[in-house]
Amino acid sequence: MTNILIVAELHEGKVRKSTHSSITFARQAGAAGGTFSIVVIGGGAAAAAAEVTGYGAAKVLAVEDPTATVCERIAPTVAALVKSGGFDVVAVTASSFGKDIAPRIAAKLGAGYAPDISGVKDDGGKLVYRRPVYAGNAYASCRLTTALQVVSVRQSEFTAAEPSGGASPVEAAQPAAPDAAAARVEFLGLEAAKSERPDLGEARVIVSGGRALKEKFAEVLDPLANLLNAAVGASRAACDAGYAPPELQVGQTGRVVAPQLYFAIGISGAIQHLAGMKGSKVIVAVNKDAEAPIFQVADYGLVADLFVAIPELVKQLQAG
């Protein structure tokens, strides 16, 4: 029996869709027995908790704590709930929030930590985690030997869970006293880029561009992205050159994505970029270099001048 506690990620008083990937993980990990619960911590936690009552959790814990804006305040509460609630595994999605909080929770619990897992299976009552290594060119299986375990779940590998019916009970829980680390951290505010386009991690379609676009990055990509209601991504080379903002970077050191459709336009396909997008369901590559590595993973490839091909594609889509 494995009992799992999912730590929900809040943004502007709502549970982020990324949390649904952790729910999918919990369903798979608990298939052989056990339950999962969800904890929502922050200001407006009770209202946010109502959003995840239809996903089959044994219970949803709502911790009303307006001061829980940094992980140094959230981690003690999660650790206390694990100790008092009889949980075996703590799961978070491997977003910036999850990667920040998971190691701190593990340290407080003396738990083993498996980051960025892409799969899970039950092996004789023990969970075995699958993790990418060598920039995603190989996968390793690992088993944590500690009594308590913490994992972060790759959103690109665990599809967002859908409601399963029913209504999980919501229980109020109290925040734990902050530890000394919290007194040394002050939350000043959140400066987030505003966009009407979907978030990279949640988009069904992503249009990504490389350094070859140069100063025409937005001029070429935006019309296609607008037509497809797609998110816009970029290679690290395009971001480093200043053609795209850093928050658009897809790759090993950027966002890891797996949309239904991924356009790689003017992207050569360096191993670091492939690590962030090769899980996409359908990959379309446009590059004038027929030997570009991106064509090795693309489902559809077009060897052409992108400055001619993409405007023509936009024209055809508008006409069709």
C-alpha positions as CSV (number, residue, x, y, z in Angstrom):
1,M,0.0,0.0,0.0
2,T,1.4,3.3,-1.1
3,N,-0.2,6.5,0.1
4,I,0.8,9.6,-1.9
5,L,0.5,13.3,-1.0
6,I,0.4,15.7,-4.0
7,V,1.4,19.2,-3.4
8,A,-0.7,21.5,-5.7
9,E,0.7,24.5,-7.3
10,L,-1.3,27.7,-6.9
11,H,-1.2,30.7,-9.2
12,E,-3.5,33.7,-8.7
13,G,-5.7,31.7,-6.3
14,K,-6.2,28.8,-8.7
15,V,-4.6,25.3,-9.0
16,R,-2.3,25.3,-12.0
17,K,-3.0,22.6,-14.7
18,S,0.6,21.3,-14.1
19,T,-0.7,19.7,-10.9
20,H,-2.9,17.4,-13.0
21,S,0.3,15.6,-14.2
22,S,1.1,14.7,-10.6
23,I,-2.5,13.3,-10.3
24,T,-1.8,11.0,-13.3
25,F,1.4,9.8,-11.6
26,A,-0.4,9.1,-8.4
27,R,-3.1,7.1,-10.2
28,Q,-0.4,5.0,-11.9
29,A,1.7,4.6,-8.7
30,G,-1.4,3.6,-6.7
31,A,-2.8,1.2,-9.2
32,A,-1.5,-1.8,-7.2
33,G,-3.0,-0.4,-4.0
34,G,-3.0,2.7,-1.8
35,T,-4.6,6.1,-2.2
36,F,-3.6,9.7,-3.0
37,S,-4.5,13.0,-1.4
38,I,-3.9,16.6,-2.5
39,V,-2.8,19.5,-0.4
40,V,-3.4,23.1,-1.4
41,I,-1.4,25.7,0.5
42,G,-1.8,29.5,0.3
43,G,-4.2,32.3,0.3
44,G,-7.6,31.3,-0.8
45,A,-6.7,27.6,-0.4
46,A,-10.3,26.5,0.5
47,A,-11.7,27.9,-2.8
48,A,-8.8,26.5,-4.8
49,A,-9.2,23.0,-3.2
50,A,-12.7,22.8,-4.6
51,E,-11.2,22.7,-8.1
52,V,-9.6,19.3,-7.5
53,T,-12.3,17.4,-5.7
54,G,-13.4,15.5,-8.7
55,Y,-10.1,13.6,-9.5
56,G,-10.5,10.7,-7.2
57,A,-8.4,11.8,-4.2
58,A,-9.1,10.3,-0.8
59,K,-9.2,13.8,0.5
60,V,-8.1,17.3,-0.3
61,L,-6.3,19.2,2.4
62,A,-6.8,23.0,2.4
63,V,-4.1,25.0,4.3
64,E,-5.1,28.7,4.5
65,D,-1.8,30.6,4.7
66,P,-1.5,33.9,2.9
67,T,2.2,34.0,3.9
68,A,3.0,30.8,2.0
69,T,4.5,32.6,-0.9
70,V,8.0,31.0,-0.8
71,C,9.0,27.3,-0.4
72,E,10.7,28.0,2.9
73,R,7.2,28.5,4.3
74,I,5.5,25.8,2.4
75,A,8.0,22.9,3.0
76,P,7.5,22.8,6.8
77,T,3.8,22.5,6.4
78,V,4.1,19.7,3.8
79,A,6.6,17.8,6.0
80,A,4.3,18.1,9.0
81,L,1.3,16.8,7.1
82,V,3.3,13.8,5.8
83,K,4.4,12.8,9.3
84,S,0.9,13.1,10.8
85,G,-1.0,11.7,7.8
86,G,0.8,8.5,7.2
87,F,1.9,9.3,3.7
88,D,4.7,7.4,2.0
89,V,5.4,9.5,-1.1
90,V,5.3,13.2,-1.8
91,A,4.7,14.2,-5.4
92,V,5.1,17.5,-7.2
93,T,5.2,18.4,-10.9
94,A,8.7,19.3,-12.1
95,S,7.8,22.9,-12.7
96,S,9.9,25.8,-11.3
97,F,7.7,25.6,-8.2
98,G,8.1,21.8,-7.9
99,K,11.8,21.8,-8.4
100,D,12.2,24.5,-5.8
101,I,10.1,22.9,-3.1
102,A,10.8,19.1,-3.5
103,P,14.4,19.0,-2.3
104,R,13.5,21.1,0.8
105,I,10.7,18.7,1.6
106,A,13.0,15.7,1.2
107,A,15.6,17.2,3.5
108,K,13.1,17.9,6.2
109,L,11.7,14.3,6.0
110,G,15.1,12.6,5.5
111,A,13.6,11.2,2.4
112,G,15.1,10.0,-0.9
113,Y,14.4,12.2,-3.8
114,A,13.9,11.2,-7.5
115,P,13.6,14.3,-9.7
116,D,12.2,14.6,-13.2
117,I,10.7,11.1,-13.4
118,S,9.1,10.0,-16.6
119,G,7.5,6.8,-15.5
120,V,6.7,4.6,-12.6
121,K,5.9,0.9,-12.0
122,D,5.2,-1.3,-9.0
123,D,7.7,-4.1,-8.5
124,G,6.7,-6.4,-5.7
125,G,5.2,-3.6,-3.7
126,K,8.1,-1.2,-4.3
127,L,7.9,1.7,-6.7
128,V,10.5,1.9,-9.4
129,Y,11.0,5.2,-11.1
130,R,12.1,5.9,-14.7
131,R,14.3,8.9,-15.2
132,P,16.0,10.4,-18.3
133,V,19.8,10.6,-18.1
134,Y,22.4,12.0,-20.6
135,A,20.2,14.8,-21.8
136,G,17.4,12.3,-22.4
137,N,19.4,10.0,-24.6
138,A,19.0,7.2,-22.2
139,Y,16.7,6.2,-19.3
140,A,17.6,4.8,-15.9
141,S,15.4,2.9,-13.4
142,C,15.8,3.7,-9.8
143,R,14.4,2.6,-6.5
144,L,14.5,4.7,-3.4
145,T,15.4,2.8,-0.3
146,T,14.2,5.3,2.3
147,A,10.9,4.9,4.1
148,L,9.6,8.2,2.8
149,Q,10.1,9.3,-0.8
150,V,9.8,12.6,-2.7
151,V,9.4,12.7,-6.5
152,S,9.0,15.4,-9.1
153,V,7.0,14.4,-12.2
154,R,7.8,15.5,-15.7
155,Q,4.7,17.3,-17.1
156,S,5.7,16.2,-20.6
157,E,5.6,12.5,-19.7
158,F,2.5,12.3,-17.6
159,T,-0.6,13.7,-19.4
160,A,-2.9,16.0,-17.5
161,A,-5.5,14.0,-15.5
162,E,-9.2,14.3,-16.3
163,P,-11.9,14.4,-13.7
164,S,-13.0,10.9,-12.7
165,G,-16.3,11.8,-11.0
166,G,-17.3,11.9,-7.4
167,A,-16.3,14.5,-4.9
168,S,-13.4,14.2,-2.5
169,P,-13.9,15.6,1.0
170,V,-12.1,18.8,1.8
171,E,-10.5,19.1,5.1
172,A,-9.0,22.2,6.7
173,A,-5.4,21.8,8.0
174,Q,-3.2,24.2,9.9
175,P,0.1,25.6,8.6
176,A,3.2,24.5,10.5
177,A,5.4,27.1,12.2
178,P,8.0,28.5,9.8
179,D,11.6,27.6,10.5
180,A,14.6,29.8,10.7
181,A,15.1,29.8,6.9
182,A,11.8,31.6,6.3
183,A,12.9,34.5,8.4
184,R,15.8,35.2,5.9
185,V,13.6,35.2,2.8
186,E,11.2,37.9,1.9
187,F,8.7,37.7,-1.0
188,L,8.7,41.0,-2.8
189,G,6.4,40.3,-5.7
190,L,6.0,38.3,-8.9
191,E,6.9,39.8,-12.3
192,A,5.4,37.5,-14.8
193,A,5.2,38.0,-18.6
194,K,1.6,38.6,-19.7
195,S,0.5,36.8,-22.9
196,E,-2.8,35.9,-24.4
197,R,-1.1,32.8,-25.8
198,P,-1.2,29.4,-24.0
199,D,1.6,28.7,-21.5
200,L,4.4,26.6,-23.0
201,G,3.9,23.8,-20.6
202,E,0.1,23.5,-21.3
203,A,-0.1,24.4,-25.0
204,R,-1.4,21.8,-27.5
205,V,0.6,23.4,-30.3
206,I,4.0,25.1,-30.1
207,V,5.7,27.1,-32.8
208,S,9.4,27.3,-32.0
209,G,12.1,29.2,-33.8
210,G,15.9,29.2,-33.9
211,R,18.7,31.7,-34.3
212,A,18.3,31.6,-38.1
213,L,15.3,33.8,-37.7
214,K,17.4,36.6,-36.4
215,E,15.6,40.0,-36.0
216,K,12.5,38.6,-37.8
217,F,11.8,36.1,-35.1
218,A,8.4,37.5,-34.1
219,E,7.6,38.8,-37.7
220,V,7.8,35.2,-39.1
221,L,6.5,33.1,-36.2
222,D,3.7,35.3,-34.7
223,P,1.3,35.0,-37.7
224,L,1.5,31.2,-37.7
225,A,1.2,31.0,-33.9
226,N,-1.9,33.3,-34.0
227,L,-3.6,31.2,-36.6
228,L,-3.0,28.0,-34.6
229,N,-3.6,29.4,-31.2
230,A,-0.2,28.2,-30.4
231,A,2.5,29.0,-27.8
232,V,5.7,30.4,-29.1
233,G,9.0,28.7,-28.1
234,A,12.7,29.3,-29.0
235,S,16.0,27.5,-29.0
236,R,18.7,28.6,-26.5
237,A,20.7,30.1,-29.3
238,A,17.8,32.3,-30.3
239,C,17.4,33.4,-26.7
240,D,21.1,34.0,-26.1
241,A,21.3,36.1,-29.2
242,G,18.4,38.3,-27.9
243,Y,15.9,37.4,-30.7
244,A,13.5,35.9,-28.1
245,P,13.0,36.4,-24.4
246,P,14.5,33.7,-22.1
247,E,11.1,32.5,-20.8
248,L,10.4,31.1,-24.2
249,Q,13.4,28.7,-24.2
250,V,12.7,25.1,-24.9
251,G,15.4,22.5,-24.1
252,Q,17.5,20.9,-21.4
253,T,18.1,24.2,-19.6
254,G,14.7,25.6,-20.5
255,R,11.2,24.3,-20.6
256,V,10.5,20.6,-21.3
257,V,7.4,20.3,-23.4
258,A,5.3,17.6,-25.2
259,P,2.5,19.2,-27.1
260,Q,0.3,17.5,-29.7
261,L,2.1,19.5,-32.5
262,Y,5.5,21.0,-32.4
263,F,7.0,23.2,-35.1
264,A,10.8,23.5,-35.2
265,I,11.5,26.4,-37.5
266,G,15.1,27.2,-38.3
267,I,16.3,25.0,-35.4
268,S,19.2,22.6,-36.2
269,G,18.3,20.1,-33.5
270,A,21.2,20.2,-31.0
271,I,21.0,17.5,-28.4
272,Q,20.1,20.1,-25.7
273,H,17.1,21.3,-27.6
274,L,15.9,17.8,-28.5
275,A,15.9,16.9,-24.7
276,G,13.2,19.5,-24.2
277,M,10.8,18.6,-27.1
278,K,11.3,15.2,-28.5
279,G,8.4,13.8,-26.5
280,S,6.0,15.9,-28.7
281,K,3.4,13.8,-30.4
282,V,4.0,15.2,-33.9
283,I,7.1,17.2,-34.9
284,V,7.3,19.4,-38.0
285,A,10.7,20.7,-39.0
286,V,11.6,23.4,-41.5
287,N,15.3,23.9,-42.2
288,K,17.3,24.7,-45.3
289,D,20.0,22.2,-44.2
290,A,19.0,18.8,-45.2
291,E,21.6,17.3,-42.8
292,A,20.2,19.1,-39.7
293,P,19.8,16.7,-36.8
294,I,16.2,17.9,-36.2
295,F,15.1,15.8,-39.2
296,Q,16.1,12.6,-37.4
297,V,13.2,13.1,-34.9
298,A,10.8,15.0,-37.1
299,D,7.6,13.3,-38.3
300,Y,7.4,15.8,-41.2
301,G,10.4,17.7,-42.6
302,L,10.7,20.4,-45.2
303,V,14.0,21.4,-46.6
304,A,13.4,25.0,-47.5
305,D,14.1,28.7,-46.8
306,L,11.9,29.4,-43.8
307,F,11.5,33.0,-44.8
308,V,9.7,31.8,-47.9
309,A,8.0,28.6,-46.5
310,I,6.4,30.0,-43.4
311,P,4.7,33.0,-45.0
312,E,3.4,30.6,-47.7
313,L,2.1,28.2,-45.0
314,V,0.4,31.1,-43.3
315,K,-1.2,32.2,-46.6
316,Q,-2.4,28.7,-47.3
317,L,-3.9,28.3,-43.8
318,Q,-5.7,31.6,-44.1
319,A,-7.1,30.6,-47.5
320,G,-8.2,27.2,-46.4
